[in-house]
Amino acid sequence: MIEIQDYRASERMARSIMPSWWLAVSHQVDIFARIGFPVRIESTHEVGQLIDTMQENRYARFLTEFGGLSDAELQMLVRALVQSVLFQRAHLPRRAPLVPLSTMTSALALYKKIAAVRPTIGSILEVGPGCGYLSYFLASNPLLRDYSQVEACESFYILQSMINSHLFGHRFRDFAIAAAPPDQTLRVRKDVEPPMLIDEPELPAHNCHHFPWWTLASLLDRKYDVVTSNANLSEFSSEALRDYLTIFVKAMKDDAVFVVQCTGFPGHATLEQLFDTLHEFRLAPLLCALANEIVTPSMLSNFTPTYSSLGFDRREFALNTILLVKDTHPLFYGAWERRNYRHGFAVEFEPLQAMFRADGPTRRPSREEVLALVKAELGKMGPATAP
Ligand SMILES: C[S@@+](CC[C@H](N)C(=O)[O-])C[C@H]1O[C@@H](n2cnc3c(N)ncnc32)[C@H](O)[C@@H]1O
């Protein structure tokens, strides 16, 4: 697991060899800094204040979007919450663990969307994971080959790193840890045995990779089945947005899908400006479903037949949900028109059927019921220890 000092030293080293400070400015999390969010921390314990954030109070909205949870989905959610409690107990011993219901439900919603567009999971690139809770749904998934995260905010980076170390263990690789120079110690002493070393290729492959903002160029050499960037596209500086869209277009496999769950606070771009940029980068929408839209009869005529036939016109989306593809995808040319970036647009894309379909009868468990289920699971792990 990375230490804050390692992160800082590595960032300082990167800044010292950068051709211009302007490159770093692009990835400053200025909106966070302005509202007093703890962008930098001095102790790993401080990540405790970030355990349930960015998706506060949205549990009910996600349940409405899904139309409730099936038994299997509820089990997944409870399992992830139990893991989170165990993580907090192991790494944040100063505080009582909390159950991050809203943020974990948001990660489940994202996982469901990703699994619908790519049932074989494969490789996923996520920019700005916030609390980083998609890891709870991917770490034990045998179909996962590579989950790569990118983050520019130190405090979130440290939290994500702690969670990834906890969940992925030896399969997690953190690129903010600068490689040490080769060992050059003199071997004159006879009483020190030569070390028995294992070389990197002899170790199991990593399947989770964590990239800080100063390593972005290395992503241009990687390929992904799914890329995702949530609640941040409109928050990125325009340079950062262009950096990421350049990376996405290069790093998406020919048939990859770019999944967006929430376009973010319009701090640096309005939704229409964001749509202009997505169009400019030749990312075509397969689905554009906006949250908080009150559907009037006149709007219905703007909806594509596919959108209505899937029942999306009767669905309340918790957050703006947009799926995009690049020009190597077979559906690109039917979709890449500026007017298609609008609420109510969908093309004939088979995974859309699965995206909001539950795998059985659904219901809406209350917050109290979920808490009771989490406690019951924890109880099965054995009696509490005596104080
Ligand atoms: C509003 S939060 C959303 C977190 C999470 N994706 C969610 O949906 O809950 C925005 C995320 O984007 C990250 N972010 C902002 N600017 C970034 C940049 N230039 N590069 C990488 N991540 C960035 C933030 O640090 C944070 O993790």
The ligand as an ORCA input file, in Angstrom:
! r2SCAN-3c Opt
* xyz 0 1
  C     -17.286     14.241     -8.176
  S     -16.055     13.051     -7.979
  C     -16.876     11.593     -8.565
  C     -16.298     10.333     -8.000
  C     -16.864      9.043     -8.590
  N     -16.515      8.897     -9.993
  C     -18.358      9.003     -8.403
  O     -19.082      8.929     -9.415
  O     -18.800      8.982     -7.268
  C     -14.891     13.434     -9.267
  C     -13.716     12.463     -9.361
  O     -12.885     12.832    -10.464
  C     -11.550     13.039     -9.962
  N     -10.830     14.014    -10.798
  C     -11.046     15.341    -10.922
  N     -10.167     15.882    -11.790
  C      -9.382     14.865    -12.237
  C      -8.298     14.749    -13.165
  N      -7.843     15.804    -13.826
  N      -7.747     13.527    -13.352
  C      -8.221     12.442    -12.686
  N      -9.238     12.477    -11.821
  C      -9.813     13.666    -11.590
  C     -11.775     13.505     -8.539
  O     -10.639     13.475     -7.759
  C     -12.833     12.488     -8.122
  O     -12.292     11.228     -7.899
*
